[in-house]
């Protein structure tokens, strides 16, 4: 009888210990692996050249960590890390994919910058001629603003070219985007004021 009671006690203790260890076990290994994968993606510059995708990876890690914290704050017998583990595994896979794809994304961005730079001189010339033609508007403030924008556009291409040579593709790309914005802005101002002049001439007639 005593032996049976002892066996039951031992068995019950084992079950309790199993429950405690099983419920309390958080996905520390998966968390460490995911963080390592994300760091590898950063080392591959995915945070720069695949920024939106990298943000999704960060959100995945944040969601997993929030789920882990939620489970740790819950009653130990009801803790479940299934969701957190799944999130971590998916996030790690995405991060590894970014590590592979980031160099290609950087290369594509560099090629786009080179192509746009090759067209920039001609665009500057065309825009400069359009500004000269727009001097007929006789609005010295407008002309001064247009020339200032064009100068800023030229400076943006200079910065982009230097950054490209230095291997800072992101800065080069950002400055080429700035160049395009300025050229578009100048064109729209000229077009808008040209339309206004045409209306004025029609009223005079």
N, C-alpha and C positions, 0 to 999 in steps of 0.2 A: 504494500500500500504506500509506504513512504517513498519507494522507488518510483512509483507511478506519479505521485505528487511532484517529486523532484524532476521527472522527465517533462511533465506538463509545464512546470515553472520555467525550465530551461527553454522549452519550445516557445512558450509565450514571450520570454525575454528576447529570443532570436527574432521573432516576428516583429516585436516592438522596435528592436534595433534596426531591423531591415526597413521598416516603415520610416523611421527617423532619418536613416542615412539616405534612403531613396528620395524622400520629400525635400530634404535639405540640400541636395546636390544641385548646384547651379552649373550652367554650361560655361565654366571658366576656360576650358580648353578651346571651345568654339569661339569664345569671345577673343581670346588671345590670337587665334588664327585669323579671325576677321580683321582685327586691328593691324596685324602684320601685313595682310593683303592690301589694306587701305594705304598703309605706309609705302608699300611697293608701288601702288598706283600714283602716289604723290611723287615718289622718286622718278617715275616715268613721266611726270609733269601732266598727268591727267587732270589735275585740278586747274591747270591753265588752259589746256587745249581741248578738253572735253568737260568744261565747267558744269554744264547742266546735268550731264550724266554723273559727274562726281558728286554733285549736290544730292542726287538720289541715293547714292551710296552712303553719304553722311546721314541722310534721313533714316536709312535702313538701320544703321548702327545705333542712332539715337532711339529709334523705336524699340530695338532689341534691349538696350540698356534700361529703358523705361519699364519694359515688361519684366525684366529681371528684378528691378527695384520693387515693382508692384508685388511680385511673388514673395520676395524676401520679407515684405511688410505684412503679408497675409499669414493666417494660422498655419503652422508648420505641416499639419496633416493634409491640408488642402493645396499645398504648393505644387504647381505644375509648370515646368519650364519648356514644354513642347513648343509653344508659340515662339518663345524667345530663341530657341535652338533653330527653328525653321527660318526665322528672320536672319539670324547670324549666318547660316549656311548660304542662303540666297544672296545676302550682301557680300559675302566672301567671293562667291562666283562672279558677281558683277564687278567687284574690285579687280579680280584677276583678269577679267576681260578688258577692263580699262587699261591695265598695265600693258597688254598686248596691242591695243588699238591706239593708244596715245601717241606713240612715235609716228604712226601713219597720219594721224590727224594733224600733228605738228608739221609734217612734210607737206601735206595738202594746203595748210594755211600759208606756209612759206611760198609755195608755188603761186597761190592766189595773189599774194603781196607782190611778187615779181611781175606777174602779168599786169597788175594794176599800175605798178610803177612805170612799166614800159609805155603805158598809155597816158600817164599823167602830164608829160611835157606838152603833148598835143592838146590835151584838154585845157591846160593853162593858157596856151596861145590862143585858142578859140575863145576862151572866156575873157581874156584880156582885150581881144578885138571887139567883143560884144560890149564890154565896158566903155571902150572908146566911142563906139557907135551910140551908146546910151547917154553920152555927154550932151547929146542934142536935147535931152530932157531939161537941161539948164538948172538942174538941182544939185548944187555943189555938195550938199550934205550927203545926198544919196551916192554920188560918185565917190566921195571920200570913204563912205562905208563899204562900197563895193570893192574899192582898191585895198582897203584894210583886210577884208575877207579873203581876197585873192592872195595877199601877202601871207596871211595865216595858213592858207592852203598850201602854198609853196613851202613854207617852213615845215608843215606836217609831212610833206614828201621827203624833205631833207632828213628829218628825224627818223622816218620810216626806213629810208635807205641805209642810214648809219646803223640802226637797230638790226636790220636784216643781216648786214655784214658781221655784226657782233654776235649773231645767233639768238638775239632776243626777238623771237618771231611774234610774240604776243604784243609787245610794244609797237612793232612795225605794223601789225595788222590794225591795232587801235588807231594809229595815226593815219593809215590809209582810209579807215572808216571816217575819221575826222575830215580828211581831204574831200572825200565824196560828199559829205554833208555840207561843207562850205561851198563847193562848186554848185551843188543843187540849190542852195540858199541864194547864191548870186544869180543864178539863172531864173529862179522864181521871182526875185525882186525886179530884175530887168523886164521880164515878161509882164509882171503886174503893172509896172509903171508905163510900159509901152502901151498897154491897153488903156490906161487912164489918159495918156496923151492923145490916143486915137479918138476917145470920146470927146475930149476937149476940142479937138480940131473939127469934129462933126458939129458940135454946138456952135462954133464960130461960123461955119458955113450956113 
